[in-house]
């Protein structure tokens, strides 16, 4: 993995002028390309089968997360929902929640990803860095 140094050019930021590491990101791999990559790793299934399963995942995972169901994909990690609060939308006290419409305080729902951090398959930041170098 390539790392470049990028200079902070935001004059409003306390880090202005300093250089920060930035991952040299390659071209994004398409679903079909990912399926082909998996097939090339000795999968007994052809690209079309692998791609079909991946397509099903891309349809079902957001559906489940939208229902509040976190989805763990083996040792990769877990996809889960979080709510973004509207500016000024925080509820001041528990009594204020009576009759509250969630749409009045929720700006957005995000799908988040938490990498697996068990000892066996640790993909957390510091451990994943070791796998990348």
C-alpha positions as CSV (number, residue, x, y, z in Angstrom):
1,X,0.0,0.0,0.0
2,X,1.4,3.4,-1.0
3,X,1.3,6.3,1.4
4,X,1.7,9.9,0.3
5,X,2.2,13.1,2.3
6,X,-0.5,15.7,1.8
7,X,-0.1,19.3,2.9
8,X,-3.1,20.8,4.9
9,X,-4.0,24.0,2.9
10,X,-7.0,25.0,5.1
11,X,-5.9,28.3,6.7
12,X,-8.7,27.9,9.2
13,X,-7.3,24.7,10.5
14,X,-4.8,24.4,13.4
15,X,-2.8,21.9,11.2
16,X,-2.4,24.4,8.3
17,X,0.9,23.9,6.5
18,X,1.7,20.6,8.1
19,X,1.9,17.3,6.1
20,X,-0.3,14.3,6.9
21,X,-0.1,10.7,5.6
22,X,-2.7,9.8,3.0
23,X,-3.3,6.4,1.5
24,X,-2.6,6.2,-2.2
25,X,-6.0,4.8,-3.2
26,X,-6.1,2.8,-6.4
27,X,-9.0,2.6,-8.9
28,X,-12.2,1.2,-7.3
29,X,-12.8,-2.4,-8.1
30,X,-16.3,-3.1,-9.5
31,X,-18.5,-5.9,-8.2
32,X,-17.8,-7.9,-11.3
33,X,-14.0,-7.3,-10.8
34,X,-14.3,-8.4,-7.2
35,X,-16.1,-11.5,-8.1
36,X,-13.4,-12.3,-10.7
37,X,-10.7,-11.7,-8.1
38,X,-12.5,-14.2,-5.7
39,X,-12.8,-16.7,-8.5
40,X,-9.1,-16.4,-9.3
41,X,-8.4,-17.3,-5.6
42,X,-9.4,-20.9,-6.3
43,X,-13.1,-20.7,-5.7
44,X,-15.0,-23.8,-6.9
45,X,-17.7,-21.4,-8.1
46,X,-17.5,-19.4,-11.4
47,X,-17.5,-15.7,-11.5
48,X,-21.3,-15.5,-12.3
49,X,-22.2,-17.5,-9.2
50,X,-19.9,-15.4,-7.0
51,X,-21.2,-12.2,-8.5
52,X,-24.8,-13.3,-7.9
53,X,-24.1,-14.0,-4.2
54,X,-22.4,-10.6,-3.9
55,X,-25.3,-8.9,-5.6
56,X,-27.7,-10.5,-3.2
57,X,-25.5,-9.2,-0.3
58,X,-25.7,-5.7,-1.7
59,X,-29.5,-5.9,-1.7
60,X,-30.1,-7.7,1.6
61,X,-27.5,-6.0,3.8
62,X,-29.0,-2.5,3.6
63,X,-32.5,-3.9,4.0
64,X,-31.6,-5.6,7.3
65,X,-29.6,-2.6,8.6
66,X,-32.5,-0.3,7.8
67,X,-34.6,-2.6,10.1
68,X,-32.0,-2.0,12.9
69,X,-30.4,-5.4,12.4
70,X,-26.6,-5.3,12.5
71,X,-25.0,-7.8,10.0
72,X,-21.8,-9.5,10.8
73,X,-19.9,-10.8,7.8
74,X,-17.7,-13.4,9.4
75,X,-14.3,-12.3,10.4
76,X,-14.6,-9.1,8.2
77,X,-16.7,-7.2,10.6
78,X,-20.2,-5.8,11.3
79,X,-22.4,-3.4,9.4
80,X,-24.8,-1.5,11.7
81,X,-27.0,1.7,11.6
82,X,-26.4,5.0,13.5
83,X,-28.6,8.1,13.7
84,X,-27.3,11.5,12.9
85,X,-29.0,14.2,15.0
86,X,-30.2,17.4,13.3
87,X,-28.5,20.6,14.4
88,X,-30.3,21.6,17.6
89,X,-32.3,18.4,17.5
90,X,-31.0,16.9,20.8
91,X,-33.8,16.1,23.3
92,X,-33.1,18.3,26.4
93,X,-34.6,15.8,28.9
94,X,-36.5,12.5,29.1
95,X,-39.8,14.3,29.6
96,X,-39.4,16.1,26.3
97,X,-39.6,12.8,24.4
98,X,-43.3,12.4,24.9
99,X,-45.1,12.8,21.6
100,X,-41.7,13.4,19.8
101,X,-41.6,12.6,16.1
102,X,-38.2,11.0,15.4
103,X,-38.1,12.9,12.0
104,X,-37.9,16.1,14.1
105,X,-34.5,15.1,15.5
106,X,-33.0,12.7,13.1
107,X,-31.2,14.2,10.1
108,X,-29.9,10.9,8.6
109,X,-29.4,7.2,9.2
110,X,-25.9,6.0,8.3
111,X,-24.6,2.5,7.6
112,X,-21.4,2.1,9.6
113,X,-18.8,-0.6,9.5
114,X,-16.9,-2.0,12.6
115,X,-14.0,-4.2,11.6
116,X,-13.5,-7.4,13.5
117,X,-11.1,-7.0,16.4
118,X,-11.0,-10.5,17.9
119,X,-7.5,-11.8,18.5
120,X,-7.7,-14.3,15.6
121,X,-9.0,-11.9,12.8
122,X,-8.1,-8.5,14.1
123,X,-8.8,-5.9,11.4
124,X,-8.7,-2.9,13.7
125,X,-6.6,0.1,12.6
126,X,-3.2,-0.7,14.2
127,X,-3.4,-4.5,13.4
128,X,-4.6,-3.9,9.8
129,X,-1.7,-1.5,9.3
130,X,0.6,-4.5,10.0
131,X,-1.2,-6.5,7.3
132,X,-0.7,-3.7,4.8
133,X,3.0,-3.4,5.2
